[in-house]
Amino acid sequence: MKLIPRCTVYPMPRAAQKMRRRRGCTRTCIESAIMINCRIRRLAAAVLALASSPALAMSGAPLLPSERSIGTLEPVARFEGAMPTSVAVSETGRIFVNFPRWGDDVSYSVAEWRDGRAVPYPDARINRKDGPDPAAHFISVQSVVADGQGRLWVLDTAAPGFSAPQAGGAKLVAIDLATNTVAKTLVFPANVIDARTYVNDVRFDFRVGREGVAYVTDSSLSGIGGIIVIDLATGAASKRLVGHVSTSADAAFVPIVEGQQMRLRNADGSTQPFTVAADGIALSPDGATLFYTPLSSRHLYSVPTALLRDPKVSEAELAAAVVDLGDKGASDGMEMDANGRLYASDYEHNAIHARDAQGRWTTVVHDSRILWPDTLSMGPDGYLYFTTNQLHRQAGFNGGVDRRQAPYMVYRTRVDAAPAPTR
């Protein structure tokens, strides 16, 4: 608490004496004016001291103008160790998360949040990072997605620390949620995986083909991305729109996060731009349109899925069908609800926005605690779930100094919508 200065009555200044003689004021009159002025100063000092007092701050009363929050934010899960990237909520409300091996001490790459703690899922054995068969264990999982059909799909980059993917290790793994056992493993074929590939996120459509199809973003750190289309029955895959502007990092993009340009910063002071290709992905409720965005961009793009799946459609024809839907802010993850509302994280502004079927954007939630909203998942309870992991505070962006502060969080915000159908 600041001390309030006491007022002191000094001998009458000469200027005051002259004023007294000119105006016929008495000494008492002048001294009264001085005392009134002094009391005003004391009152102002008291107000300032009160406004800055810890007691007032603790009471929740407003202090100074500050950025306002929008929407409601409910904590769901917290993690003190490794940072998570993805969250998935099943149709029965089970919650799953994953932890990529980016340098943290990762004991397990996939977990279920159960009874207030993370439990290796489906078991500890499959979560061992080493093993003789790279297809039989989780190497470095980037995303988990519940498909609404009783399965959890695990997207394994097989690229710990953003290294080149281990041969035969980049894969999609389906886990039966009723038995908690692996139901299917699809290793990405060599024609869609190279040394720069980083499979990032995935969406499913079981209405086409014999067992359905998956669309996967390749968010290569080279900045040159693409969309992988994989047949879930055969495992055959193709990579489309490779190097197209819609799947690649925007060369002019400069992200500003927590008031600072986000660049790769080395300990010697040198920097490089952060160039991450196609990342966030969402599928329209009817499965006809795929929405996607590079991480290093503020633009939203879409493409008809029928053309994306058709091998007879040339790359030039496919590129001509891509629609630039304009600026949406810089996003990591995206999600779709059953009403055709697209949700996009905004890591520059600690927010999540929503785009309705008419293309109008609104802010769903904005809060200073949303430090890098990563992946989104629509729950069966009318809530949108998402991770916050402070990705931008990692050592690689801060001259070798890790500025992250645990815990990392899963939050949810009410949107009164259901997940988009997959069948």
N, C-alpha and C positions, 0 to 999 in steps of 0.2 A: 504494500500500500504506500503510495506517495504521500509525503508530508505536505500539509497545506500551509503555505507561508502566512505568518501572522502579519497584520498591518501595523505600521508604525507611523505616528503623527510627528512629522519633522517640523522645525521652525518654519514659519510662513515664508515662502519664497518671495523674492523682491517683485517678481511679476505679479504675484497674487496681491502684494501690498499696493502696487500701482493700480490694479484693477479695483481694489477696495476703495482707494481714494477717488478714482474716476466715477465709480458707480454708487458710491456712498454705502457699500456693503460693510457690515460689521465683521470683526475678526471671526466671530462665532459662525456667521453665514459662510465664510470661505472655508473654515475648518469643517463644517458640516458637508460641504460639497466634496472636499477631499476625502472625508470618511466614507461618503456614499460610493465614490469611485473605487475606493479601496475594498469596500464590501463586495462590489461587483466583481473585482479581480479575484477575491477569495472564493466567491460562488463559482466562478468559471473554473478555478483550480480544483474545487471540490468535485465538480461534474466530470472533469477530465480524469481525476484520480479514480472516481467510481467506475467510469467506463472501462478503465484498464485494469480493474481489480480482478484477481483470480476468482474471488467469490462470485462475482457477477458472471464470469465466463462459465463457471461450473453450474450456475443456475440455468443455463441454456438461453438466457436473454440475448438478443442480438447485440453485437458489439459494433462492427464496422460493416459497410456494404461488402458482400462477397457473392461468388457465383452460386446461384440457386440450384437446388436439386430438382429433378423431375421424376415422377413415378415413385414406386416403392421398391425397395431392395431388401430381400430376405436372405440371410446366410443359411446355407444348407450343409456345407462341408468345409473343413479347413485342413491344410496340410503344412506341416512344419519342416519336412525334409525336402525331397525333390519337387520340382515344379511340374504340375500337370499341364497338358495342352487341351485334351478333349474330355467332354462329358457326354454320356448317353443315358437316356431314361427309357426303360422298356414300357410296354403297354400295361404292365402290372405295377409300375412305379419303382422298379428296382433301378438303382443308380450305379453307373460304372464310370471309371476314369482311367486315363492312361498317363504314363510318364515316359517320355522319350529319353534316350541315353545321350544327352547333350553335354555331359560333364558333371552333373550332379551324381551323388551316390544313389543309384537306382537299384533297389533290391528286387523289385518286380515292375514290369512295364505295363501290366494291366491289373486293375483292382476293382472290387466291388465295395461300395461304401455301405457298411453294414454295422448296425449298433454303435454308430458314432466313431467308426474307425475304418481304415482301408485294409481290405483283406485280399491277398493275391488271388487272381481269378484267371481261369477256373481252378488252378492249383499252383503251388510253388514250382513244381517240376517244369512246366511249360514256360515259366517265366525266367528260367536260368538263361543268362545271356550267351553262354557257350554250350556247344554240343556238336556231335559228329554230323548231324543232319540239320542244315540251316532252315529247312522247311518245317522242322518239328518243334521249334521253340521260338519265343518272341525275342527278337534281337533288339529292335528299337521301334516301339509302336508310336505312331503319330496320331492315330485317330481310332475311336471306337464309335460304332453306330448301331442303334437298335432298329431293326427293320420292320417292326410292327407285326411280324409273323412268328414271334416266339424265338428269335435268334439275335445274338449279338455278333456283329461283324467287327473283326480286328484288322486294321490296316497297318502292316509292318513294313517300314521303309528299308529295313536291313542295312541302314546307313547311320550307325552311331556317330555322333559328332559331325554330321553332314559329310561323312566320307563317301567314297564310291560304294554303292550297294554290294553286299556280299553275294557272290554268285549263288543263285537258287534260293535266296533268302527273302527277297521282296515278295510279299504275298498278301492275300485276303484269306482270313480264317473265320469260318462260321461256327459259333458255339450255340448248341441247343440249350436254351434257358430252363427247360423242364428237367433235363438230366445233368446240366453243367458239364457237358462233354463236347469235344470237337466233332462237328458234323461234316465239315468239308474244309479242305485246304486247297486254295488255288494259287499256285506260284505264277507270278507274271512271266510270260515268255520273253526270251531275249530280244525279240523284235521291238519291244516297248520299253526296255530297261537298258540304259547306258551308264557311263561313269558319272554323268551329271544329274541323273534322275533322282527326284525326291518325291515319292508318292505322298500326297498330303491329306486329302479328304475324299469322301466317297458318298454317292447316293444311289439308291436301288429302285428298279422298276421291275416288278414280277408279272406285269401284264403283257410283256413281249417275250418272244422266244419260248423255249421249252421250260426253262427254269428261271428266266429273267435275265436282266443285264445290269451291270454296274458302270457308273461313270466316275472316273477318278481324276483329280487334278494332279498334274506334275508341276510342282512349284520350285523347280531347279534354281539353285542359287546363282547359276550362270545368268539368270534373267530370261532364259529362253524356255518357255513352258509348252504345255500341250494338254489335251484331254485324252485320257486312255479309256477306251470302251472295251469291256471284257464280258464275254458270254459266260454266264454262271453255270451252264450245263457242260460246256466243252473246255472252258479255260482259254479259248482262242481270244486274242486281243489285238487291237490296233490303236495307234496313237494319231490323233487328228489335230489340226490347227497348230502344228508345231512351229514355233517362232512367229505366229500371227500376233498382231498388235494386241488382240484381246486376251491372249494367254501369256503375254510377256510383260516384263517390268517396264514401266513408263520411264524413259530416259530422263525426262524433265521433272520427275516426281521427287520432291524433297519433303519427307514427313517431319512434322513438328510435334513432339511428344513431351509433355510436361515442360513446355516452353523452350525446348532445345531441339535443334536439328538432330535427327536420328541418323547417324552414320556409323560404320564400323570404325572404331577408334583404337589404334594400337598404343602400346605403352610408350613408344618413341615419339608420339604426337602425330604420326601420319594417319590419314583417314581414307576411307573408300566409301562410295555409295552403297547403300543396302538394297540389293536388287533381287527380289523374290518374285517368281512368276506366279502362274495361276494357283490360287489357294482356295478361297471360299467358294462353295458350290451349293446349289439348291435346285430342286426339281419341282415343276408346277404340279398341282394336284392331279391333273389328267395325264401327266407324264410326257406331254408334247413339247415342253420347252425346258431347256437347261439354262439356268442362270449361273454366272461365275464371275470372278474378279481376280486379278493379280493382287498379291499383298502390296506390292510397290506400285500402287495406282489408286485413283479415287473413282474410277469409272466402273460401272456395272454393264455387263454384256449378256446377251442371250443368243441361243442358236436352237433351231428345231432339232429335236432328238432323232426324228426319222431320217434326216439327212446325215446326222452324225453317225448313225449306225450303218448306213448304206455304203458298202464298199464301192459301189458303182458311181457314187457321187465324188467328183474330183475335188482336190483341195481348193482349187480356184472357185468352184461352184459352192463349196461349203463356206469359204471365206466371204463370198458375196451374200450369204444368208445370215451372217452374224450381224446383230443389231447392237449399236452402242446406245445404251439407255441413259447415258449422261452421268453427271457427278452425283455420288452418294456419300462422299466422305471416304476415308481410308479404312478398309475393312480387313479383318482376318476371317473369322467364320461367318457363315450365313445359314439360314434355316427358313423353311416354308411351313405355313399352316394349312389346314383343310379349306380355308376360305380364299386361298390364293394370296395371302399376305406374306410378303417376303421380309424377313428380319436380317439386318446387317449390323455387325459390330462396327464401332467407330473408335479405333484405338488412339486417335489424336485428341478426341474430346470426351473420353471416359463415358461413352454412351452407346446405346443401341437404338437404331432407327427402324421404322417399318414402312414398307412401300405397299400400298393397296393395289388392287387389280387395275385401277385407273392410272397408276403411276404417281400417285400423290404420297409424299413422304411425311411422316410424323415422328417425333421422338418418343420412344416408349419409356426409356429410363436414362437418366443422367445423374452421375454421382461421383464425387472425387475418389471414392473407394474402388471404382471400376478401373483398376490399373491394368491395362492391356486385356480387354475382353477377347478371349481367343475363340473358343468353339461354342456353338449354341445347340440346344436340343429341346424340342417341344415335348413336354410331358403329357400324360393322360389326364392330368388334374387341372388343366387350364393355365399352367405356368410355363414360362420359358426359362430354361436352365442354362447357365453359362459359366465358364471358367474365367478367372482373372489370375494372371501369372507373372505380371511385371516383366515380361519378356525384354522390354527396352532397357531395363536396368541391369541386364547381364553384363559381365565383365567385358565382353567383346565390343560393346557399344560405349564403354566408359574407361578406355585406356588401361584395361586390365584390372579394374577395380569392380568387384561385384557389389552393386548397390541395391540388390533385392533385399526385402525385409519380409521374412515369413510372419504370418502364415499366407499361403496362397489359398484362394477361395473358390468354392462353387456357390454362386448366388442363384436366386430365382426371382422373377417378377411376373405378376399376374397379367395375362393377356386375354383370358377368356376365349381360348381357341383350342382346337384339337390338332394333333399331328396330321400332316398331309398323308393321304393313303398311298400305299405302295402296291396295292393289288386291286 
